[in-house]
């Protein structure tokens, strides 16, 4: 058959048109406590329905699709968690990611307003709602960032060498997870977590739960207007640039430079795109998520960020990618 007579495969179209079916099943299962209900135990449809105050007929359909998606397993008409849900979606486990999933659940309706966002160029979920105005959403946001950061912070600790560094400034440090895990790796390291008062209120609880309250302190402040504390060996700016314009990012780099001692290290960790902005796929989708949830949300090209740092006076530039499946990259530079 010639190329002219070949028909294009519509599989991609079908997959994309129904992708939200999978997501809504997963988000709903997490929201109703299904994975906690089935932790380390097989239960019948009626037992699950009774435990979660559901009706039996739709519960059976829900359980079956969760098996098909790999979220549950089934034996002799009884259901239990799969290995991945047991590991990451049962409250109390050290690898629990349920709060991060709950934050994605909070965004479900927001993604449905993408057309409106494109026409108005305004976020459909203003960041003020989850940065203090709505206490429940703020908690979901902070604890969701903590869940996500547990993996990325451990990965970052393996990508940088902070031997001999004494003072870290964690700009926009959210829950303080990065600071705590870096302090775990480097016993001489002290850290200050700078973020909004509504955020550090929850961060203090998280830092205490990780047993690092003696070496990791919070520093309430707005990085737009407040000065950075000085005499830092390291400045970490993680997960901040995807909320900011190019002008704001350059201003943060300049403030970081001013707050570092000579020979100090700036680490910028974030989701970045390749040159041109069309890859990787996750980074491009994440840019839309930020468009919907932050006034200046988007994703920058890592090559451009490196250029901004060099222009600010940083040298010995180095870029690294996190191990898969994490989409993050870091860019490092030394104050000349």
Steps between C-alpha positions, in 0.01 A plus 500: 500500500640840407543776759221694328252221571595445863251612760624685807461314829229669714621336823656824626172685449302239696757487777506877548122539479444263793815552707301680770300182565807336651587811698153543650483137610842531665433837665162385628644176641761699690242754621258244643774309683486184289870420528506543875193274523676222304843528659654155562159335483265345244135608524181424312299758312243517779769544766658788309161660437405475866834634624491801267121565512456418131243304300602147399422504125709809408767391748551176307544692175745736669705216649519318168628803311757559775622145440517569126704815564746316723390675818347188661528122471217244515486146636189283551265799470700696759711811443818643646760763415759445231864538597521860379188623681599320820840671485395854410131555579445364851510770771778455753748346257827697471455509121135620517403719204128530568518870589670577169220309326243698702657821371461372142138420587453862608615605150261275306228761452762764430632305199144498365529879463800489266310661212401793721861533614621513140252774416562712811866428588400481865552207742182305564614415853669814636805408704368702793239225549761236579762731650300609801145608410349149505650322802408149383640552151811658650552194718449268200750707305770503771464133593471407132829680436648314797394162358648584159814650651585185697608332177646798320693622805667163546590504132637853523714405799663240278569751224673773703801507731455734797798373696632780719195722445361647820206727412222432248224740396200313357309764300131421453578185695136412570478207744875506574544144375807575289669674793426214737631229269810700410560555872470124542775448242726779631512514882679840505238667281251752642210625291250784484176432311362821352133501401169674566369498861199283402741241356760490776220450753463148359872468427583529870285192572660303217854598605423394858356168379832438323694580818700786345356802685836573667685543170225602258323826582226682313542855377155651422521739209405584145792446264369776275538773762704369793879497498675164514699436820874520427809284558367192325726222373215367288178644361243248378210618284286195433160492332478879478593599145195330347287763675699802386571719199845527348542838670409360842732201456789728414423711808509190722834396351637846575373490861650154544835625371495786750418271793778247431853509635782499245518151351141430609279265299165577337282198420186548291283189484182487296313355205656642184451450128763436239597779263196603297249411774333200331651216704489299721124437491456517879672838516270643233191369682633633827526843340123487438439395859693806614317720248177394669620550857742794508485848349837464328513120495697314234821303445836649401772351281795386712750640248353847547520474879868411473557813291320716759724360774819563302392858432441550875860399572485126560763268355587128501152432363370144521166343405367159602180302450326312779471122458181380324209518545560840663480777237709753693838648413742713696734777397793595720742792498770638731526864605823626353 
